[in-house]
Amino acid sequence: MRPELIVFSDYICPFCFFALKMVQKLQAEYDIEVEWKNYEIHPNIPKGGAPKSFLGEKYMNRVEEYVRLLAELEKLEIKSNSFISNSHLALESSEFAKEKGMFGSFHKRVFEAYFMEGRNIGDKSVILDIAEELRLDTEELSSSLDKHRYHERLQEVRIEKTRLGVIGTPTFIVGKRQLAGLPSYDVLRQLVEPLIEKRGE
């Protein structure tokens, strides 16, 4: 089935984590097909990660304050990491999980590992731990990562997001309508309502 709602995201974007929670609620309410398209929002972050100040201390402080407020509203315990991970390995691994029919579970666990457990998702061992937890073939995944098997796929997503004019994460797309940033749940529901109305005809 062709996806009805497309979401562009990255695992180091805290607002994408909240977007996941919102989309899960939406799917519980409506039977809609969702496709997540992941790309690196900060490909310049070193492979081993970087201190928060890498993206600017004032900017990160503002983001963290907003995230803290959102977490309180959602009753989530978010860890305040002292570092920012490079998300490339996690993104490549999500493509592997997608091939194996395990994208949803993997997608959720990577977000949780980073934002709720404070783990470095740029560390291959962390990614393999998550894969093992989900009973994915860790040897096959490790080999795929070493060979950069999914690098081209990530490049395709980056080209697509540029073509569509996506400039940040999360971005929600329904048909020709786009919604950038983290909306309220009601606003997101309004975005998908035409899909529901069309089905009801």
Secondary structure, 3 states (H helix, E strand, C coil): CCCCEEEEECCCCHHHHHHHHHHHHHHHHCCCCEEEEECCCCCCCCCCCEEHHHHCHHHHHHHHHHHHHHHHHHCCCCCCCCEECCCHHHHHHHHHHHHCCCHHHHHHHHHHHHHCCCCCCCCHHHHHHHHHHCCCCHHHHHHHHHCCCCHHHHHHHHHHHHHCCCCCCCEEEECCEEEECCCCHHHHHHHHHHHHHHHHC
